């Protein structure tokens, strides 16, 4: 049990690092100053988890955990230093955002499992935890959030979360293996979706201007 808790903690820290990096590089793309970069990194890292905890009516995780706050601060500083040698912001942002999405989706689902909630609610919590930090980041940076664009984003969380719950309940695989494999699955879905232009059908408005 202790090993499982330590592994879950490691996933949460890695997810925090991934999303802090994602937020930092997105902010630097917009040429924000260091304080602005730190704010965006912080919001990206804790946004989804904050909403999740408010929904669950439990103490917001980062307000009682200075380790998470310290990880965000240190990661942001490192990302600003790394920026001087890393010029491919778009690729770097995508990599960290995809891993943050996978890591935090699993964390959110585990919170739902621990609260003894219905599997569908667990998947919803996982999707909120994975997506809403990025949504907050994009809104603050005046961009259309990824989840509302043509890219497959929340769908990757739902697919990965469903498989995660299925493996936990019906397979004999170790919990750690299921965690890692489903995180990588979410990352793979995001990667292949972008590479091969997988899209969810969109609604198009009707242009009535010709009838005027």
RASUL-V88281 format. One record per residue. N is the residue number from 1. SS is DSSP state (A for helix, B for strand, O for the rest). PHI is phi in radians with two decimals (NA if undefined). Layout:
N:SS:PHI / N:SS:PHI
This chain:
1:O:NA / 2:A:-1.12 / 3:A:-1.11 / 4:A:-1.10 / 5:A:-1.13 / 6:A:-1.13 / 7:A:-1.17 / 8:A:-1.11 / 9:A:-1.10 / 10:A:-1.09 / 11:A:-1.10 / 12:A:-1.14 / 13:A:-1.19 / 14:A:-1.11 / 15:A:-1.11 / 16:A:-1.08 / 17:A:-1.08 / 18:A:-1.09 / 19:A:-1.29 / 20:A:-1.12 / 21:A:-1.09 / 22:A:-1.02 / 23:A:-1.13 / 24:A:-1.09 / 25:A:-1.19 / 26:A:-1.12 / 27:A:-1.17 / 28:A:-1.20 / 29:A:-1.04 / 30:O:-1.53 / 31:O:1.06 / 32:O:-1.34 / 33:O:-1.35 / 34:A:-0.96 / 35:A:-1.15 / 36:A:-1.10 / 37:A:-1.08 / 38:A:-1.11 / 39:A:-1.10 / 40:A:-1.13 / 41:A:-1.08 / 42:A:-1.14 / 43:A:-1.10 / 44:A:-1.10 / 45:A:-1.30 / 46:A:-1.92 / 47:A:-1.01 / 48:A:-1.15 / 49:A:-1.17 / 50:A:-1.14 / 51:A:-1.10 / 52:A:-1.01 / 53:A:-1.18 / 54:A:-1.15 / 55:A:-1.13 / 56:A:-1.35 / 57:O:1.01 / 58:O:-2.17 / 59:O:-0.97 / 60:O:-1.12 / 61:A:-0.99 / 62:A:-1.35 / 63:A:-1.31 / 64:A:-2.15 / 65:O:-2.49 / 66:A:-1.22 / 67:A:-1.08 / 68:A:-1.08 / 69:A:-1.08 / 70:A:-1.15 / 71:A:-1.07 / 72:A:-1.09 / 73:A:-1.08 / 74:A:-1.12 / 75:A:-1.09 / 76:A:-1.13 / 77:A:-1.07 / 78:A:-1.09 / 79:A:-1.13 / 80:A:-1.21 / 81:A:-1.22 / 82:A:-1.10 / 83:O:-1.01 / 84:O:-1.17 / 85:O:-1.97 / 86:O:-1.88 / 87:O:-1.83 / 88:O:-1.52 / 89:A:-1.00 / 90:A:-1.09 / 91:A:-1.15 / 92:A:-1.08 / 93:A:-1.05 / 94:A:-1.09 / 95:A:-1.08 / 96:A:-1.20 / 97:A:-1.14 / 98:A:-1.16 / 99:A:-1.21 / 100:A:-1.08 / 101:A:-1.04 / 102:A:-1.15 / 103:A:-1.13 / 104:A:-1.31 / 105:A:-1.07 / 106:A:-1.17 / 107:A:-1.04 / 108:A:-1.11 / 109:A:-1.13 / 110:A:-1.09 / 111:A:-1.08 / 112:A:-1.17 / 113:A:-1.09 / 114:A:-1.09 / 115:O:-1.53 / 116:O:1.04 / 117:O:-1.65 / 118:O:-1.08 / 119:A:-0.90 / 120:A:-1.12 / 121:A:-1.20 / 122:A:-1.05 / 123:A:-1.12 / 124:A:-1.08 / 125:A:-1.11 / 126:A:-1.10 / 127:A:-1.16 / 128:A:-1.08 / 129:A:-1.09 / 130:A:-1.32 / 131:A:-1.73 / 132:A:-1.32 / 133:A:-1.16 / 134:A:-1.15 / 135:A:-1.09 / 136:A:-1.06 / 137:A:-1.01 / 138:A:-1.18 / 139:A:-1.11 / 140:A:-1.14 / 141:O:-1.63 / 142:O:1.05 / 143:O:-2.14 / 144:O:-1.24 / 145:O:-0.98 / 146:A:-0.96 / 147:A:-1.12 / 148:A:-1.71 / 149:O:-1.70 / 150:O:-1.29 / 151:O:-1.15 / 152:O:-1.30 / 153:O:-2.34 / 154:A:-1.10 / 155:A:-1.03 / 156:A:-1.10 / 157:A:-1.11 / 158:A:-1.14 / 159:A:-1.11 / 160:A:-1.08 / 161:A:-1.13 / 162:A:-1.10 / 163:A:-1.14 / 164:A:-1.02 / 165:A:-1.13 / 166:A:-1.11 / 167:A:-1.20 / 168:A:-1.09 / 169:A:-1.47 / 170:A:-1.96 / 171:O:-1.88 / 172:O:-1.83 / 173:O:-1.20 / 174:O:-1.16 / 175:A:-1.08 / 176:A:-1.10 / 177:A:-1.11 / 178:A:-1.11 / 179:A:-1.03 / 180:A:-1.11 / 181:A:-1.14 / 182:A:-1.31 / 183:A:-1.06 / 184:A:-1.13 / 185:A:-1.11 / 186:A:-1.08 / 187:A:-1.09 / 188:A:-1.13 / 189:A:-1.07 / 190:A:-1.06 / 191:A:-1.14 / 192:A:-1.17 / 193:A:-1.09 / 194:A:-1.29 / 195:A:-1.14 / 196:O:-1.83 / 197:O:1.03 / 198:O:-1.28 / 199:O:-2.41 / 200:O:-1.58 / 201:O:-0.93 / 202:O:-1.89 / 203:O:-1.59 / 204:O:-2.01 / 205:O:-1.25 / 206:O:-1.58 / 207:O:-1.53 / 208:O:-1.67 / 209:A:-1.10 / 210:A:-1.25 / 211:A:-1.57 / 212:O:-1.30
